[in-house]
Amino acid sequence: MFPQPSVVEELLKFVRVDLVTDLPNDVSRKKRDLQGERFKNNTLPLYVILDSEGQELDRAGYMRSADDYVAFLRGDPKSAD
């Protein structure tokens, strides 16, 4: 994650949920299965923005910069996928 203040400021606008899916244990495997079933994707990292009803608004994978991540969080259509 990006520790820059701009990212932290944007993340405060969200309810954040982390699914740790890459550890060699049963809990991580179950979370990996949940991610695959719910989002049809087991890419790491996978960032998904949901609305209050649980509907997917946007998703993205790896981003090279904090600016790209902030753009994604703000819903900028030019943000990296």
N, C-alpha and C positions, 0 to 999 in steps of 0.2 A: 504494500500500500504506500501511498505517497504521504509523507508527514508534513508537507507544505501547508501553511495557513489557509491558502485558497481552497485546498481539498478538504481540510478539516471543516471549514466554514460551510461548504456545500453538503458534506456528509451529515452535519447537524440537522439538516432539513429532512432526513430520512430515518426510518426505523431500519437499522442494519441487522442483517442475519448472515452469519458466517457458517458455511458448511465445510468443515475440514474433511476432505475426502481422500487424502493421499497418505494417510498413515496405515501401517500394516496391522490393523486390528478390526474386530467385528463392527464396532461403532462406526468407524470410518467407512467400511464397506457398505453398511446400511445407508449412510448419508450419500455415498457415491451412487448407490442404486436409486435413492430418492431423487437425486439430481438428474440422473438419466431418465427416469420415468416422467418427472414433472416437466423437464426442459428439453428432453430428447437430445441431450448434449452432455458429455463428460469432460469437456475441455477445461483445462486449468491455465490461467484463471478464467472464470466465467462470471461476469457481472450482469445481473438482471434487475431491471427496475419494474416493480409491480405497482398497480394502483391499490387503493384501499379495499377493492373487491377481489384482489388477487390476480387481476388480469395483467398480462405482460404488456408493458409500454415500450421497452427497449432492452437490448442486450448487446454486450460487447465482450471481446476477449482481451488479450494482452494489449496494453497501451504503453508506448515508449515514454510518454511525458506526463507530468502533472497537468499541464495545460489541456492535453487530449482528454484526460480523465475528468477534469472540471467541465469541459465542453460536453462530454457524454452525460454527466450528472445534470447539467442544465438543459439537456434535451436538444443540443445543437445538432442539426442534421448533418453537419460536416464532421462530426466526431468520428474517430477511428473505430472500425469494426474489428 
